Every structure is written in C-alpha cells, then in structure tokens.
C-alpha cells in the first residue's frame, strides 16, 4: 500500500517535467500493521542494485532488513517474512528507547534534564557524589561511573541482578559527573529508575501508553526485561519485533512526529541529536555522525544511529530521506581475530551502504572504495572487571551496602527468570505462547 502522493505517481507513471520521483513520492506513517510501500524507482533507487545490497546483508547474518525512503518501505531482506514479527533483543538500542521516554517525560514537565538525580531519589539512597549526577549526565553517558561493559551486562543476561538502579549507585565514580564520557550500562538502568520516579508510575506502563500505543506497537508484541526488584532495564533487554523496531526508527527520523501526533517534541529530538560536551559522537543515547560507532565514515554529516550489540541498528540520514533498520548476529569480517571483531564493527555497514548508495539512480556520493580495517587496539581481557562482578554478591568496593543476590535493602527479590514469559531466552522469543506479532 502506498500513500496518496505515491499512488498518484505509481498509477500515473509520470511526474512533472524536470521533477525527480524521489522529490514527489511520500508515504504516511500510521499505527496500521503494514507500512506504506513504493517501488524503488519511484523514490530514486534501482531495484536490482537495491536487491543486491539486501542479499549481501542477508549473507552477512542480517536476519531482517528494512529500507525506507521518504517514509516508504522500498526494500526488505529475503528473510523478513520469517523474522519481522519475532521479538529480538535489540541490546543497547534499548538505550535510545529510554531516551525517547525521557523526552516524553520532559515534554510533560515531569522530568528536569538539568536537575541532579537527588531531586528524584528517595532520601538516603546513594551518597552525595552519586546523587549529584544530573539527568543529562545519564543521557549523555557522562555519569563518571566506572565502566566494564561485559561485566555490567552479564548479570542481566543471567538474570541475578537484585536491583540494577541500586547497584549503579554502588559503582565507583572514576570521574566527576559531566566531565568524561564513559559508556556505562548501569547508568542507563539508573536513568530508567529516575524516569519512573519522576512520572510516578511503572516505566513500562508509561512507555506503552505514551510511546508504543501511538505507533501501533501492542503490549503483546514485545518483552522488556526487569530485574528481580521489578525495575525495567535501561541499558538493554527490550526484545521487540523488527517490524516494531522499524516504527521506532521512523518516529525518530520524523523528529518525534507520527501521523497527526507529536509523540516526542521536536525540541527534545533536536537536543538528543546535539553532540554532548564530553563526546562529539554522542547525544542523548544516540550515536551521531559518520565514523561514530558503526556509522560508515563516508555517509553524510547528518547521519545518526540507534545502535545495539551484534549490529542491531537504525541508521537515519535526513539529507537523503533514508532510514535503514536491521537486526541480526554480527556479520562483520575482521582479519585481526577477536580484538578486531570486537573493535571494528563498521566493516559490514560500510560495505552495505556502499552497495545501497550505488543503488541510487543519482548516487549522492562517489564510491568510497573498499573498507580498510584500522589496527586493533582493544584488549578483550579488559572487558571483565572482577570487582564489578563481585558487587552483585555484595562483595568489594563496587557493592552497594545491603544489596546482594539474596536481599536488597530488605526488599523481597523475585526468583531469577520469574519475569521471563514462555519462549523468551536472552536473545529471542519463539513459540505460540511467546510475545510477537501474530497477524
């Protein structure tokens, strides 16, 4: 199905003299289950070359790929029919969803981005240093908390975290808040808790009503994991179907606008896409600009992305009116072993976008040539921090007093996996009783 402008073009088969099809064809986003579609040629792309890019992505472990131009779905991966309705862990792309919720709470006047979290935390929870962290510090990953990405995440993958927000308040601060970028997982768990306190209701209830419902994402579509104190994880563990993940990407690409609704204000979206003081590649839990995270370095300067482990991405290029969503299991190729595979995640996006931009009837940039892999500098051994792992058991300098896997601040803890619905295991939800899109 195509929008009114696309119908006029595709049915009529012609455009005004001197006009380009891609300037005239537009589709509408809505809460309907199906995206509006257009022929690739109607939006300035060659079908055969576009399909070549999509086949390349499939051969590189991309389980689902969706290419939009002017909000029209113009290209889908060969396996999309099998995977589009299946919830998949989008890992750190969850962070960008939390950013959208922070924006909605800010729009409602419930959340002050400049305020220290002291304003929202219960009295006595956390020390002065942690309570001085601002909401904006959490949004820009400038909390100053010590980072060990693998160790911070493993206790959520094997769900033994007693209370991820309280655990964050026990992690040492290596830097004063607001002075240093450090990609902390715990800090976004803390942010999701702060938003919940600010709005005075469970985060997922707020998310469903204010964000997912307007987009046509049903509560039965997805699973968003909670820790054993029932606090929603912010850093990862939103398992959502690619068809719904694409909706979130289109909302962002449309500056928070969806149909007749402004779901998130354009003012907030502009701030979210503004480089932070501590990292020019990072805004409010979004990656910004070519060469940042997995964004190929030859793409236009206004490119930004939602990014998760294993290459769960939405790439948005406003100047090309282009949005690409994909999910899968890594797929990048490195000649430098594990260190190269961990560090150099841009190889697959680079080669895919070479092919995709070559599919334009009027290519916007010259071919940048093959990917050249930089030297690996990451030491995989540095991904594990023993102190942070022991903290979950109430041991060591990163433990919060009175919080461990058996008890946290004298509050009852649910059993591990008790929050997990049937058929959901870490990465995916499968089976007739599992969440997912059924029609």
N, C-alpha and C positions, 0 to 999 in steps of 0.2 A: 504494500500500500504506500502511496506517495502523497505528499501534501498538495494543496491546491496549485501552488506555483509549479511543482514538479509535474503534476497531471497535465497542465497546460502545455508544458514543454514536451513531455514524452509522447502524449497523444497527438499533438500537433506536428511534432517532428521538426520544428524550426524555431529560430529565435530572430529577433530584430537584427538588421544588418549592422555589422560591426560589434555586436554584443557577444560575449563568451557565455557558454552554457552555465559554467560554474558561477557566474555572476547573477544568474536569474533563478536557478533552482534552489529552493529552500524547503526543508521539511520541518514539521512541528513535533516537538516533544510532548508527550502526554502520559497519563497513567495507564494507558492501554497496554496490554501484554506485548503486542507486536510493535516493533519500531517501524516508522515510515521508511520506505526504501526508494532508491533511484538507481537507474542504470549508471555504471561508472562513467560512460561517455557524457552523460547528462551533467556531470559535475566536473568534467575536465580530466578524466582518467581513462586509460586504455585497459579494457577488460582483460586481455591476455597477459599484459605485463603485471597488472594487479594480481591476477591469479597465480602468476609465477612467484610473487612475493609471499602470497598466502601459503603456497605449497612449501616454500622454503621455511617459513615459520613452523609449519606442521612437522617437517623433518627435523627440526631443532627442538622438539619436545614442547611446542606450544599447543596445548590441549584445546584452547579456544581463542580465536582471534576475531575482532570486530573492528572494521574501519568505517568511520563516519566522515563525510564531508558536507558542510552546511547542514549538519544535524541529520542527514540522510544516511542510512545504513547502505553502503555500497559494496562492501566486501566482507565475506565471512570465511573462516577457516574450514577446511574439509571435514573436520570432526565436530563442528559446532552443534549439529543436531543431537549428538550423543551427550554433550557436556554442558550445553547452555543453561539447563535447569538444575544442575547438580551443585550444591554448596561446596565451596573450595576455600581453604584457608588462605586469605589474602595477606597474611602476616603483617608486616609493618605498614601496608596500605591502610590498615585499621587506624593508624595514627591520623591520617588525613580525614577519616570519617569523624574522629573525635574533634578535630579542628573545626569541622562544619558544625558540630553540636555546640562547641564553644562559641562559634559565631552566632548561632541562633539564640543562645542564652544571652550573649552580649546585645543582640538586637532587641531582646525583650527587656533589657535593663536589669537582668538578674545577675550578670557576671561583669565585674570590673576588671578589664585586662591589665590595668596598671597596678592593681592592688596586690599587696603581699597576701599569700595564702593564709596568713594569720587571721585575715578577715573572715575566713570561712571554716577553718579547722576548729574542732571542739577544743575548749580550754584544756591545757595540759598535754595535748598531743603534739609531740615534736619539740625540739629545742629551738632556741631563738634563731640560730643560723638557718635551719630548715624553714621555719615559719616566715623568714624574711624573703624567701623566694617569691617572685611575683607570678601571676598567671601568665603574663607574657614571657617570662623566663621559661616556663614549662612549654609554651607553644613554640618557642624558638630553640629548644634544646640547649638552654643556657642556664640550667639549674645549678651547675657546678658539681653535681653528683658524680662520684666515681663510676666509671663505665667498664663493664665486661659483658659485651653483648650476648655471647653464648651462655655464660653463667647466669645472667639475669633472666634469660629466656627458658632455660631447661626446666626450671621448677614449675613453669606454667605448662610446658608441653607434657610433662608428667605431673599432673595437677596436685601438687602438695602445698602450694603457696597458702599460708594461713590467712594473710590479709596483705595484698600486694601494695596498697597505699601506705599502710603502717610500715611495711618492710622498706619502702622507699625512704621513709623518714628516719630510718636507721643507717642508711648508706652514707659513708663519709663524703664530705664535700671537699673535693680537691681544689676548687676554685671558688671565689666569691660569686654569688649569683649575678648573672647578667654580664659576666666578663669573658667567658670562654665557652665555645661550642663543644659539647660532648654528647654524643648520640646515645643517650640513656634510655633504656627500656622502662625502668622503674619510674622515671619522671612522668611518663605519659600515663602510667597507671595512677599516679598521684593526681594528674590533671583530671582524669575521668572521675575520680572521687571528689575533687574540688567542684567540678561542674555539678555533680549530683547534690552536693551540699548547697550549692548556690541556687539550684532550681527547686530544691526541697521535694524531690521525688526520685524514684529509681531511674537511673540513666536510660535503661532500655525502654521504659515506658515513654519517656520524653522523646527518645530517638524515633520510636515507632510513630508517634503522633505528629511530631514536628518535621521529621525528615523523610522517613520511609513511606508513610501513608501518601503524602502528596506525589511521590514518584511512582506509586503503584506497586511498591515492594511490600508484600504481605508478611505478617509475623510468622506464618508457617513456611516462608521461603528459606529462612536462614537460621543459623545458630551462632550466638555470640557468647563465648565462654565467660564464666565468672570464677573468681577464686573461692576458697572454702568459707569465706565470710560473706559471700554473695555480692561482692563488688565486681563490676564489669572490668575486664582487662582493657587497657587502652593501647598498649604497645602492639598487640597482635590478637589473633584468635577470633576474628569475625569470619565465619565460614558462610559465604554468600555465593549464590549462583553467578556465573559470568554475565548472564543477561541483566541481572540486577546491578552488578559492579559497573557495567557499562552505563547504566542510568545515573549512578553517582558521578561518573566521569563527565557525562553530558551536562549534568547540573553545574558542575564546576566550570566546564567550558562555556556555559551560558551565564557566567558570573552570578550564580545563585538563583537564576530565573528559570521557572519551569511552567510552561503553558501560560496561564494567566496569573500565576502566583510568583511572588518573590520569596522563595523558601529561606534563603540566606541573603542578607543585604549585599549589594554591590560594594558598599563601603568596606564591609568586612572582607570580602573577597579581594579587594584591592590591597588591603593590609596583609592578607595571607600570602599574596604574591609579591610582596616587597622584601628584598633581601634584608636579613637581620644584621644587627651591628656586629655580631660575632662570626657570621658566615655568609658571604655573599651568594652562596649556592642554596641557602635555606631561608624559607619564610616561616609561616605558621604551620609547621608539619607538612610542608610541600617542598619538593626539590625544584630549584629554579635555574634555568639557563643551560645552554649547550656545554657539554663537558662535565656536568654535575651529575653525581650518582650514575644511572645508566643512560643518561641522555646523550646521544651522539654529539660530538663536538662540531659537526658541520651543519646542524639544524639552525633555523633562525633564532635570533637572540631572545624572542619572546616565548620560546618553548619552556614548558614546565611539566612536572610529572608527579603522579602518585606512585609510590614505589614500595614493594614488599619483597621479602626473601624469596629466592628462586625465580625472580623476574615475574612478579605479579604487578602489572603496571597499567596505568592510564597515562598516555602521552598526549599533551594538548599543545597545538601550535596555532594560536589565534590568527596570525598573519596568513596562514594557509587555510583557515577554517577547517582544520583537520583534527580529529580525535581518534586515537587508536587505543583499544583495550585488549590486553591479552593476559592469559593465565597459563601456567604450565610448571614444568620441573626443570629449572635451569635451562641448559641447552647451549650455553656459550662454550667456545673452544679455546683452550689455552695450551701453549707449548711449554709452560713453566710449572706443571704439576699442580699440587693442591694450593700452593701460595698464589699462583697465577689465577687459578679458578676462583679463589675467594676474592682477590683484589680486582680483577679485570672483568667486570660484569657487562661492559659496554660492547663487547665484540658482537654478540647476537643482535642487539638493537641497531648497531652501526650497519651491519650487512643487510638487515631487513629494511631499514629506512633508505639505504642506497637503492634497493630494488623498488621500494614504494614511490620514492620521488622520481625515479626513472619512468614510472607508470603515468606520470602527469603528461597530458598532451602538450603542455607548455612547461617543461621542467623548470622549477623555481630556482634551482642552483645547478652548477656543473657537477658531474660525478666527482666525488672527493677521492676516489681510488680506494683500494682495499684497506681494511683495518690493520693498523700497525700496533702490535701489543707492546705496552711500556714494560720496563723491568719490574719484576715482582719485588715489593718491599715489605709485604705483610708477613709476619711470622705467625703461623697458625697456633703456635704454642701460647701466644699472648692472648688468645681468646678466652682462656679459662682463668678465673680468679677464685682461688680456694676460699679466701675469707668471705666472699660474697655467697658462695655455695653453702658454707657452714652457717652463715647467718640465718638461713631458713630453719635451722635446728636450734637457733638461739645461742649460737656459739660465735665468739670472735668480735672484732671491732665494728663490723657492719650489721650486727644484730640489734634489733630494737628490743629494749628491756621488756620482758614479759610477753614476748611474741615468738612462738615457735610452732612446729608442726603439730604439737599436741594441744596447745592452748594459745590464744592471742588476746591479751588484755582481759582475761576472764570471760571472754565471749565464746559461746559454743561454735565449733567448727564442723562443717559438713564433711562427710567422708570423701576421699578422692574419687573422682569420676561421677559423683552423685548428680552433678549438674548436667552431665552429658546425655543428650537424647539418644534413642536407639539408632544404630547405624552410623554414628559420628565418631571418627577416630582421628584426632590430631589434624590431619590434612584434609579430609573429605567426609561427606555424609552420603551414604548409599543405602538403598533398600526402601521397601514400600512404607515403612514406618518412620523413616528419616525425614527431616525437613527437605524442602526442594520445591521447584515449580512443577506442578502436576498437569497443567493444561497449556 
